[in-house]
Amino acid sequence: MNPKKQVVAATMKDVAERANVSTATVSRALMNPEKVSQATRNKVEQAAIEVGYLPGSLNRNVKRNESRTILVIVPDICDPFFSEIIRGIEVTAAAQGYLVLIGDCAHQNQQEKTFIDLIITKQIDGMLLLGSRLPFDASKEEQRNLPPMVMANEFAPELELPTVHIDNLTAAFNAVNYLHELGHDRIACIAGPEEMPLCHYRLQGYVQALRRSGMQVDPHYIARGDFTFNAGAQALDQLLNLTNPPTAVFCHSDVMALGALSQAKRRGFKVPEDLSIIGFDNIALAEFCDPPLTTISQPRFDIGREAMLLLLDQLHGQIVSSGSRLLDCELIVRGTTRARRAAK
């Protein structure tokens, strides 16, 4: 058998089966050898060599070893929202002599083994998560053996990580309340995926703003999309086909808002005369579409920078508490919103 193929195919599970231990024990033996007995360590290392699990990564002093490389896990590299966060990470990392690797979770199944191999073999010193989940399955016990991690943009309290993000609920509340102040009483929402925590908070902000203004929450006025231009267009189509269509729409992202704006024009609606649209994120395109998009501006570069600084603190041996670091955001009023036109 070609030994190269064997190296590529071997996994931590193979090592665990050969050594007759759990994958968590293999993880500990390779990453935190002082936490297992010498006998277990020898058994795991021997098994790793026998199955061809990345030889050359063993017998190193993992405490002194530094790759000076950070892995950034991005939910979808095609989404323009993440570019400025990544730039904030990159600039901050480079200033401290760290290299940044990007892992795209849009094709998570194919990438899962690669991410695990990078971690177990100490080819990365830390991880930044730009989504709400780890890019692979790991028990609480295995998570303790992972390198330092910080979450940016999202918030998932169950992972108990240091986190940098904005107050999504309040930001959404302010956007929808602004539409109400313009006289709109039929306000729809194009929401993102249900499983994403930030979408849950933005939807809560929408609901609370309607209730505060004495408006009913109509489930027909809530459409869902996956943060793509096409999803925004399809969701708006669904809303405009209602018997009593909305006069204003709050979108969970600028990309979906731009898709909605394009679809509104295709259907002969004037924006903002017939329909007001608010986005979320303030990506570069928001300022240059026609008309320019009213949106919530997130400090994306700062989110990346602050998250990287928190990770650097951990890498330098400081104790960093888990929980939120909230950054400010603001409503940027542009050309896609205006006071509701009185019915003739």
C-alpha angles and dihedrals in degrees: 000000000000105000091211091061089048092055092051093046099045116101138186087257089059090053091049092051093047092048092040092233135112122274087244089060091049089051091051094045092053100038106027105022093168089068094064133055120266090245093054091045092052091047093051094045091049091049091049090053092046095053092040096245103173100305116208093046091084131079091034124128095251092188092061096034116102125179092185086216128125125202115217114197111208121190092216123358090199093065107097090211092079098054096085094043089053090048090053089051094045097049092048093045094047091052088060095043097257127139120219124220118195120217116192113212095192087093095034100157094059092045099045097089092046092054092048092048091051090053100043093047093048093240087139129046098202146353136233116201116205091181132053100257140060111253091239139028113275129165120227088258093053091046089063088062094052121102119261113297136194128187120220128192096358132069124217110163093188091069090057094215133149103263137195118198145119130263096266095182095055093043091053091045090054093049094051092042088054090056089050091051088055087061099260115145099166101065120165130194129220100201131192127237115319094228094060113094094214090056089052091053093045091050090049089053090052092049094046092050091052092048093046088055093048094250124139119246105236112195089207087066091060116082126174132222140168099242094267128124090242092052090054091050094048093046092052090049089055091050095046090052091063117110089241104030121199123261092209136031130200112203127200091223140022091236091060090042090055090049088051092048091053092048092048089056092046089055093050098256118140117225120242097001095062100017134020118211129194123189133192130233105031097238115185093261091060092073095048104044120100110281098016111250125254105223150151109266114221118198090237098167090048091049089056094044096047092047091051091048090053090051091048089052089056093046089053090056101260121141108243117191120227121241138071132328103190120208124197124257132184142205111250110202114209136148106303096075132062141149113292112265112241114247114254 
